[in-house]
Amino acid sequence: MSAASDQNRQASVDHAAKNRALIKLISTFAVGFGVFLSGFVIDEPAPYELYMAGLIAVWALFGLRLSRTVAALLAILVVFNLGGLVSLAQMPDLKAAPMYIAVSLFLGFTAVFFAAIIDADHRVLRVIFKAYILAAIGTSLLGILGYFDAFPGAELFTRYGRAMGAFQDPNVFGPFLMLPLAWLVHGVLVGNLRALPLRLIPILILTLGIFLSFSRAAWGMAALIIAGLALLLFIRNPNPLFRTRIILLAGLAVVFVLLAVVVALQIPSVADLFTARAQLVQDYDDAQFGRFARHWYGLLMSIDHPLGIGPLEFGPIFGEDTHNIWLKAALDYGWIGFISYLTLTMLTLGLGLRILFRERPWQPFLLCAYLVYIAHVAIGNVIDTDHWRHFWLLIGIIWGCAALEVRHQRNGRLPVPDRRTN
């Protein structure tokens, strides 16, 4: 009787373990698929919104827990969007503004969701990054093939003669590719050199996609991120051999990119557009009502309207959007939104920097996400980023890692390092 009872108990334990493994597999795939969909946003609402709304709802019903760190992120984002609601109330005609604020709130929830699941298990970072890389390669190939008109209907993936992949704007497509580029370059700098060819192929695809987007912001971001990675890794590791390796690989990367650009410039259409886009200041930047003039007018308007003028109202007044995330926060979300967004930015930068060099299993992921986030904060001065889906994923990654650090400090023990990081 005892032996039979023990067998039954063991069978029950085994069955429960299999169920947990199956649930883990399904949930991991669900997260990865959601991240993958973020690379395909041709129409709105995109499949990403519809899928993530369902995923977050299901996760909330079956165990999504918010630590104090993640709850703080949620509170800031709720106040930010509360400012948008107050701003919305200033509009005589709401038009599409309610939907705009609804999307803003939803994207904020995605940041909270990613932070919460990372806090629960840091190993999900690997899934997020792998899915992101697959999405980036897929949408890059669409943009490249579209640029060269490789098949009927390929123009769907271009705009104004620039590659934009499965996005609505080349200026979003380019920045979307930054995180996977950073991760692959990180792998080249610190990983096994035997895997170098496997990394160079996707790096080449992403680099060509970024180049053909003809986004000056994306070009600058790529240079900043790669240089930042090399510098931080050089500072972090005092080993002379490692530092020599960083210098050599960084030099080879520069030569490789320059050669690729030279080859691409042999195509007349590429050379002409590159010459036009390579100018630091375009005609529409410094015109009477150009980008920089609109920044000044927007600043004056934000002072006169502390409650905001309403979402999407600036564009119809001046002919173009603010193209400055700080002014957009002040005008579309009011001073409440501006202060909340400033708080979010400063906290995200501060929390990430405080733990950037600590030896943790999640440190390589944090390092790449943090550098890419800094680049996004920088280009926020000349473009609106509040509805970029990958931007909120970056925030979720950094806050999730910050929450992991808080839990580690409280528990006084470190999770088992993941040796497969690179």
C-alpha positions as CSV (number, residue, x, y, z in Angstrom):
1,M,0.0,0.0,0.0
2,S,2.8,2.3,0.9
3,A,4.7,1.7,-2.3
4,A,1.6,2.3,-4.4
5,S,0.9,5.5,-2.5
6,D,4.5,6.7,-3.1
7,Q,4.1,5.9,-6.8
8,N,0.9,7.9,-7.0
9,R,2.5,10.8,-5.2
10,Q,5.5,10.7,-7.5
11,A,3.2,10.5,-10.6
12,S,1.2,13.5,-9.3
13,V,4.5,15.5,-8.8
14,D,5.7,14.5,-12.3
15,H,2.4,15.5,-13.8
16,A,2.4,18.9,-12.0
17,A,6.0,19.5,-13.2
18,K,5.0,18.7,-16.8
19,N,2.1,21.1,-16.5
20,R,4.3,23.9,-15.2
21,A,6.8,23.3,-17.9
22,L,4.1,23.4,-20.5
23,I,2.7,26.6,-19.1
24,K,6.1,28.1,-19.0
25,L,6.7,27.2,-22.7
26,I,3.4,28.7,-23.7
27,S,3.9,31.9,-21.8
28,T,7.4,32.3,-23.1
29,F,6.2,31.8,-26.7
30,A,3.4,34.3,-26.1
31,V,5.8,37.0,-24.9
32,G,8.2,36.4,-27.8
33,F,5.4,36.5,-30.3
34,G,4.2,39.8,-28.9
35,V,7.6,41.3,-29.2
36,F,8.0,40.0,-32.8
37,L,4.7,41.7,-33.8
38,S,6.2,45.1,-32.8
39,G,8.2,45.1,-36.0
40,F,5.1,45.1,-38.2
41,V,3.0,48.3,-37.8
42,I,1.8,49.2,-41.3
43,D,-1.8,50.1,-40.1
44,E,-3.3,51.1,-36.8
45,P,-4.5,49.5,-34.7
46,A,-1.7,47.1,-35.6
47,P,-1.7,43.4,-34.7
48,Y,0.7,44.3,-31.9
49,E,-1.9,46.4,-30.1
50,L,-4.7,43.8,-30.4
51,Y,-2.4,40.9,-29.4
52,M,-0.7,42.7,-26.5
53,A,-4.1,43.9,-25.1
54,G,-5.2,40.3,-24.9
55,L,-1.9,39.0,-23.5
56,I,-1.8,41.6,-20.8
57,A,-5.4,40.9,-19.8
58,V,-4.8,37.2,-19.6
59,W,-1.5,37.6,-17.7
60,A,-3.3,40.0,-15.2
61,L,-5.9,37.3,-14.6
62,F,-3.4,34.6,-13.9
63,G,-0.7,36.1,-11.8
64,L,0.8,39.4,-13.1
65,R,2.3,40.9,-9.9
66,L,3.7,44.4,-9.5
67,S,6.6,45.0,-7.2
68,R,7.0,48.5,-5.6
69,T,9.4,49.5,-8.3
70,V,7.1,48.5,-11.1
71,A,4.1,50.0,-9.3
72,A,6.0,53.3,-9.2
73,L,6.4,53.1,-13.0
74,L,2.7,52.5,-13.4
75,A,1.9,55.5,-11.1
76,I,4.1,57.9,-13.2
77,L,2.5,56.7,-16.4
78,V,-1.0,57.0,-15.1
79,V,-0.3,60.6,-14.0
80,F,1.3,61.3,-17.4
81,N,-1.9,60.2,-19.2
82,L,-4.1,62.0,-16.7
83,G,-2.4,65.1,-17.9
84,G,-3.5,64.1,-21.4
85,L,-7.1,63.8,-20.3
86,V,-7.0,67.2,-18.7
87,S,-5.5,68.6,-22.0
88,L,-8.2,66.8,-24.0
89,A,-10.8,68.6,-22.0
90,Q,-9.5,71.9,-23.4
91,M,-10.5,71.0,-26.9
92,P,-13.8,72.2,-28.4
93,D,-13.8,69.3,-30.9
94,L,-12.3,66.1,-29.7
95,K,-11.8,64.5,-33.1
96,A,-9.3,61.6,-32.8
97,A,-7.8,62.8,-29.5
98,P,-9.5,60.3,-27.2
99,M,-8.1,57.4,-29.3
100,Y,-4.7,59.0,-29.1
101,I,-4.7,59.2,-25.3
102,A,-6.1,55.6,-25.2
103,V,-3.1,54.4,-27.3
104,S,-0.7,56.4,-25.0
105,L,-2.2,54.7,-21.9
106,F,-2.0,51.3,-23.6
107,L,1.7,51.7,-24.6
108,G,2.4,52.8,-21.0
109,F,0.8,49.5,-19.8
110,T,3.0,47.6,-22.1
111,A,6.1,49.1,-20.4
112,V,4.7,48.1,-17.0
113,F,3.9,44.6,-18.4
114,F,7.4,44.0,-19.6
115,A,8.9,45.4,-16.4
116,A,6.7,43.1,-14.4
117,I,7.5,39.9,-16.3
118,I,11.2,40.7,-16.3
119,D,11.1,41.3,-12.5
120,A,9.4,37.9,-12.1
121,D,12.0,36.0,-14.2
122,H,15.1,37.6,-15.7
123,R,15.4,34.8,-18.2
124,V,12.6,36.2,-20.2
125,L,15.0,38.9,-21.4
126,R,16.6,36.3,-23.7
127,V,13.2,35.6,-25.3
128,I,12.5,39.3,-25.7
129,F,15.8,40.0,-27.4
130,K,15.7,36.9,-29.7
131,A,12.2,37.8,-30.8
132,Y,13.2,41.4,-31.3
133,I,16.1,40.4,-33.5
134,L,13.9,38.2,-35.7
135,A,11.4,41.0,-36.1
136,A,14.2,43.5,-36.9
137,I,15.7,41.2,-39.6
138,G,12.3,40.5,-41.1
139,T,11.2,44.1,-41.3
140,S,14.7,45.1,-42.5
141,L,14.5,42.6,-45.4
142,L,11.2,44.0,-46.4
143,G,12.6,47.6,-46.4
144,I,15.7,46.6,-48.4
145,L,13.6,44.6,-50.9
146,G,11.1,47.4,-51.1
147,Y,13.8,50.0,-51.7
148,F,15.2,48.0,-54.7
149,D,11.6,47.2,-55.9
150,A,12.4,43.5,-55.8
151,F,8.9,42.3,-56.2
152,P,5.4,43.6,-57.3
153,G,4.0,45.8,-54.6
154,A,7.4,46.3,-52.9
155,E,6.7,50.1,-52.8
156,L,4.5,49.4,-49.8
157,F,7.7,49.2,-47.7
158,T,9.1,52.5,-48.8
159,R,8.2,56.2,-48.5
160,Y,9.7,59.2,-50.3
161,G,12.3,56.9,-51.8
162,R,13.4,55.7,-48.4
163,A,13.2,52.2,-46.9
164,M,10.7,52.0,-44.0
165,G,10.1,48.2,-43.7
166,A,6.7,47.2,-42.2
167,F,6.3,50.6,-40.6
168,Q,4.5,53.9,-41.5
169,D,7.6,56.1,-41.4
170,P,11.3,55.6,-42.2
171,N,12.1,57.7,-39.1
172,V,10.5,55.0,-36.9
173,F,11.9,52.1,-38.9
174,G,15.5,53.2,-38.4
175,P,15.4,53.6,-34.6
176,F,13.5,50.4,-34.2
177,L,16.6,48.5,-35.4
178,M,18.9,50.0,-32.8
179,L,18.4,47.5,-29.9
180,P,19.0,44.3,-32.0
181,L,22.0,46.0,-33.6
182,A,23.4,46.9,-30.2
183,W,22.9,43.3,-29.0
184,L,24.6,41.7,-32.0
185,V,27.5,44.1,-31.8
186,H,27.8,43.4,-28.1
187,G,28.0,39.7,-29.0
188,V,30.8,40.4,-31.5
189,L,32.8,42.4,-28.9
190,V,32.5,40.0,-26.0
191,G,31.3,36.7,-27.5
192,N,33.0,33.7,-29.0
193,L,34.8,34.7,-32.2
194,R,33.8,31.4,-33.8
195,A,30.3,32.7,-33.9
196,L,31.4,36.0,-35.7
197,P,30.1,35.0,-39.2
198,L,26.7,34.2,-37.7
199,R,26.5,37.6,-36.2
200,L,27.9,39.5,-39.2
201,I,25.1,38.4,-41.5
202,P,22.2,39.9,-39.4
203,I,24.4,43.0,-38.6
204,L,24.9,43.5,-42.3
205,I,21.1,43.3,-42.9
206,L,20.3,45.7,-40.1
207,T,23.1,48.1,-41.1
208,L,21.8,48.2,-44.7
209,G,18.2,48.7,-43.5
210,I,19.4,51.6,-41.3
211,F,21.4,53.2,-44.1
212,L,18.5,52.9,-46.6
213,S,16.1,54.4,-44.2
214,F,18.0,57.6,-44.8
215,S,17.1,58.7,-41.3
216,R,19.7,61.1,-40.0
217,A,18.6,60.3,-36.5
218,A,19.0,56.6,-37.0
219,W,22.5,57.1,-38.5
220,G,23.5,59.2,-35.5
221,M,22.0,56.7,-33.1
222,A,23.8,53.8,-34.6
223,A,27.2,55.6,-34.3
224,L,26.5,56.7,-30.7
225,I,25.4,53.2,-29.6
226,I,28.3,51.3,-31.2
227,A,30.9,53.8,-29.9
228,G,29.2,53.8,-26.5
229,L,29.3,50.0,-26.3
230,A,32.9,49.8,-27.2
231,L,33.8,52.6,-24.7
232,L,31.8,51.1,-21.8
233,L,33.1,47.6,-22.3
234,F,36.6,49.0,-22.6
235,I,36.2,50.9,-19.2
236,R,34.5,48.0,-17.5
237,N,37.2,45.3,-18.2
238,P,40.8,46.3,-17.3
239,N,42.2,43.2,-19.0
240,P,44.8,44.4,-21.6
241,L,44.0,41.5,-24.0
242,F,40.3,42.2,-23.8
243,R,40.9,45.9,-24.4
244,T,43.1,45.2,-27.4
245,R,40.4,43.0,-28.8
246,I,37.8,45.8,-28.4
247,I,40.1,48.2,-30.2
248,L,40.8,45.8,-33.1
249,L,37.1,44.8,-33.5
250,A,35.9,48.3,-33.3
251,G,38.4,49.3,-35.9
252,L,37.3,46.5,-38.2
253,A,33.7,47.4,-37.7
254,V,34.4,51.0,-38.8
255,V,36.2,49.7,-41.9
256,F,33.4,47.2,-42.6
257,V,30.7,49.9,-42.4
258,L,32.7,52.4,-44.5
259,L,33.2,49.8,-47.2
260,A,29.5,48.9,-47.1
261,V,28.6,52.6,-47.5
262,V,31.1,53.0,-50.4
263,V,29.6,50.0,-52.2
264,A,26.1,51.3,-51.7
265,L,27.0,54.8,-52.9
266,Q,27.9,53.3,-56.3
267,I,24.2,53.1,-57.0
268,P,23.3,56.5,-58.4
269,S,19.8,56.7,-56.7
270,V,21.4,55.9,-53.4
271,A,24.2,58.4,-53.8
272,D,21.8,61.2,-54.7
273,L,19.5,60.6,-51.8
274,F,22.5,60.2,-49.4
275,T,23.9,63.5,-50.5
276,A,20.6,65.2,-49.9
277,R,20.0,63.6,-46.5
278,A,23.5,63.8,-45.2
279,Q,23.1,67.6,-44.7
280,L,22.8,68.3,-41.0
281,V,20.1,71.0,-41.4
282,Q,17.5,70.5,-44.1
283,D,15.4,73.3,-45.7
284,Y,12.3,72.3,-43.6
285,D,14.4,72.6,-40.4
286,D,15.3,76.3,-40.5
287,A,12.5,77.7,-42.7
288,Q,10.2,80.5,-41.3
289,F,7.8,77.8,-39.9
290,G,10.3,75.0,-40.0
291,R,11.1,72.5,-37.3
292,F,13.2,74.8,-35.1
293,A,10.9,77.8,-35.5
294,R,8.0,75.6,-34.4
295,H,9.9,74.6,-31.3
296,W,10.1,78.3,-30.3
297,Y,6.4,78.9,-31.1
298,G,5.5,75.7,-29.2
299,L,7.5,76.8,-26.1
300,L,5.6,80.1,-26.0
301,M,2.3,78.3,-26.5
302,S,3.0,75.9,-23.7
303,I,3.7,78.8,-21.3
304,D,0.3,80.3,-22.2
305,H,-1.6,76.9,-21.9
306,P,-0.4,75.1,-18.7
307,L,-3.3,72.6,-19.1
308,G,-2.3,71.9,-22.7
309,I,-4.0,72.5,-26.0
310,G,-5.1,69.0,-26.6
311,P,-3.6,66.0,-28.4
312,L,-2.8,66.4,-32.1
313,E,-3.8,70.1,-32.1
314,F,-0.3,71.5,-32.7
315,G,0.0,70.1,-36.3
316,P,-3.2,71.6,-37.7
317,I,-2.1,75.0,-36.3
318,F,1.4,75.1,-37.7
319,G,1.2,72.6,-40.5
320,E,3.5,70.0,-38.9
321,D,3.8,68.2,-35.6
322,T,6.0,69.5,-32.8
323,H,8.9,67.1,-33.6
324,N,10.1,67.6,-30.0
325,I,9.0,65.2,-27.3
326,W,9.3,67.7,-24.5
327,L,7.1,70.2,-26.3
328,K,4.7,67.4,-27.2
329,A,4.5,66.4,-23.6
330,A,3.8,70.0,-22.5
331,L,1.2,70.8,-25.2
332,D,-0.6,67.4,-25.7
333,Y,-0.4,66.4,-22.0
334,G,-0.1,69.8,-20.2
335,W,2.3,70.7,-17.5
336,I,1.1,67.7,-15.6
337,G,2.2,65.4,-18.4
338,F,5.5,67.3,-19.0
339,I,6.5,67.0,-15.3
340,S,5.5,63.3,-15.3
341,Y,7.5,62.6,-18.5
342,L,10.5,64.5,-17.2
343,T,10.3,62.5,-14.0
344,L,10.0,59.3,-15.9
345,T,13.1,60.1,-18.1
346,M,15.3,61.2,-15.2
347,L,14.3,58.1,-13.1
348,T,14.9,55.8,-16.0
349,L,18.3,57.2,-16.7
350,G,19.2,57.3,-13.0
351,L,18.0,53.8,-12.1
352,G,19.7,52.3,-15.1
353,L,23.0,54.1,-14.5
354,R,23.1,53.1,-10.9
355,I,23.2,49.4,-11.7
356,L,24.8,49.5,-15.1
357,F,28.1,47.9,-14.2
358,R,27.0,45.4,-11.5
359,E,27.8,41.8,-12.3
360,R,24.3,40.3,-12.8
361,P,22.9,37.8,-15.3
362,W,20.8,40.6,-16.8
363,Q,23.6,43.2,-17.0
364,P,24.4,42.7,-20.8
365,F,20.7,43.2,-21.7
366,L,20.5,46.3,-19.5
367,L,23.7,47.7,-21.0
368,C,22.4,47.5,-24.5
369,A,18.9,48.7,-23.7
370,Y,20.3,51.6,-21.6
371,L,22.5,52.9,-24.5
372,V,19.6,52.6,-26.9
373,Y,17.3,54.4,-24.5
374,I,19.9,57.3,-24.2
375,A,20.0,57.6,-27.9
376,H,16.2,57.8,-28.0
377,V,16.1,60.5,-25.4
378,A,18.6,62.4,-27.5
379,I,16.6,62.2,-30.7
380,G,13.5,63.1,-28.7
381,N,14.6,66.7,-29.2
382,V,13.9,66.6,-32.9
383,I,11.1,64.0,-33.2
384,D,8.1,62.7,-31.3
385,T,8.6,59.3,-29.7
386,D,5.6,58.9,-27.4
387,H,3.8,56.4,-29.7
388,W,6.8,54.3,-30.6
389,R,6.1,50.8,-29.4
390,H,9.7,49.8,-29.0
391,F,10.5,52.9,-26.9
392,W,8.1,51.7,-24.2
393,L,9.7,48.2,-24.4
394,L,13.1,49.9,-23.7
395,I,11.6,51.6,-20.6
396,G,10.1,48.3,-19.5
397,I,13.5,46.5,-19.8
398,I,15.3,49.1,-17.8
399,W,12.7,49.3,-15.0
400,G,12.4,45.5,-15.0
401,C,16.2,45.2,-14.4
402,A,16.0,47.9,-11.7
403,A,13.2,45.9,-10.0
404,L,15.4,42.7,-10.2
405,E,18.2,44.6,-8.5
406,V,15.9,45.7,-5.7
407,R,14.8,42.1,-5.1
408,H,18.4,40.9,-5.2
409,Q,19.5,43.5,-2.6
410,R,16.5,42.5,-0.4
411,N,17.1,38.8,-0.7
412,G,20.8,39.0,-0.5
413,R,21.5,36.3,-3.0
414,L,22.0,36.3,-6.8
415,P,20.2,34.1,-9.3
416,V,22.2,31.5,-11.1
417,P,24.0,33.3,-14.0
418,D,22.8,32.5,-17.5
419,R,26.0,31.4,-19.3
420,R,24.2,31.5,-22.7
421,T,23.9,35.3,-22.6
422,N,26.1,35.7,-25.7
